[in-house]
Amino acid sequence: MKKKLFLTLCLFALGLFTTLPMTLKAQAPIRAGDAKFGLTPQLLQKLKASYKETSTDKALQNMVVANGMDFSNSQKGVTLDGEFSHKVESKGITDQKRSGRCWLFTGQNVLRAEAMRVYNLGELTFSQNYNYFWDQLEKSNLFLQAVIDTRSLPMDDRKVEWLFRHPINDGGQFTGISDNFMKYGVVPSEVMPETASSNNTAKLSSLIAEILRQEGIRIREDAEKGKSEALLIERKEKALSAIYKLLVLNLGKPTEKFTYTLKDKEGKAISTKEYTPQSFYQALFKRDMRTSYVMLMNNPTLPYYKVYAIEYDRHMYDGVNWTYINLPMEEIKEMAIASIKDSTMMYYSCDVGKQLDRKTGVLTLHNFDYSSIAGIELNMDKRERIATNTSGSTHAMTLMAVDLDAKGKPTKWMVENSWGADSGYKGHLIMSDEWFDAYTFRIVVDKKYLTARAKALLSQKPELLPPWDPMFMQDK
């Protein structure tokens, strides 16, 4: 009894009791927002009453439940075939399998089409696995050195937070290709074939990301303890050694020399030589990709006729930031048409998932009538879609064909994809010109196809954008 009385008096003194016998005072929950703006019972009732469940709604529900929302729009009024007035010839469809390496497949597809045309070669494919190995090692070094460079910034600084949120991935863009090929060269696919981990990159990429985040934190801890930059770099190199070993175990050891026979379209041997990856590239192309190609972007959220670069949007620490000329679509299409007419494919990026009919490989603005299903008109323009993160570049492919009408205006386009020969239209995607305008973001063209106005812009010093710019959406 004495203990109970003592406890009661103590609690009473602390103001936790209002009356006797002993009862605890209930504390009201702390609300983050005004309750009247939440989903109140009144509002919930109003929302329920708004759904009338007509016979049409029931029929639509049955269709959506059974088939999902991607069923054909019978009113779309657009049919696209595989006939084109201007088309670059190619042979062999590649397959990136369950990986985000479309950017790499696309870059190689541009080159192999050129090599087959110039040297009259038969089917030729390069090893994506070989260049992917070096890409992952270079990206690892980029992250770790960036952590060292930003060690004086607080952990919650936006740049530091961004780095740790995006330590590495298997996506990419064109400057990653040009830096990679010029430093490491290329090899035929037979020399370093695909592996289980290159065809399905998620586990390897996730493990490397965890290693990078851990070692990045340790580097920052060492910096806070006052350790020298030399010791921080030593720690970086130790982490890179572990990642190199992991890449070898998963992808194989990159070849340094190989013997290869080039064959013409009839299968006859042209030459048999020993190459390094770098000499093989030079034998076929004899030019620097970093200076011979220009990226053209259509980003209506920023002023046109300006050059931009995105910080850290590169694949190598000592590489080139993603740099582009921002232009209206009509001018970009003019240069794309010139390239196709001259039998030259292009690296091409778009928001491929928007209105894609996967069965036919056709992209139009009205393949699927989501507005009718939602009961609300979906009508944001391109600028609004970018600003609200509704749309951005998600996939890279090889632009290879355009169909021009009697007035020379494009009506449809075709790309070579990297989803296998059985996907879409014989391994390709066909898009209407209206879709092309709405969801195309960037094209990389040879400098010789630039208009005079676009070429003059190359002298501009690029305006540097932060890494969290909406256009930093790497192709996968």
Helices and strands as residue ranges (DSSP letters): H 2-13, G 35-37, H 41-50, H 55-67, E 86-87, H 102-119, H 128-149, H 158-165, H 174-184, H 196-199, H 202-224, H 229-251, E 258-263, E 269-275, H 277-285, H 289-292, E 293-297, E 306-310, E 322-326, H 329-341, E 346-350, E 356-357, E 362-363, H 370-374, H 382-387, E 395-404, E 410-416, E 428-432, H 433-439, E 440-446, G 447-449, H 452-456, G 457-459, E 463-465
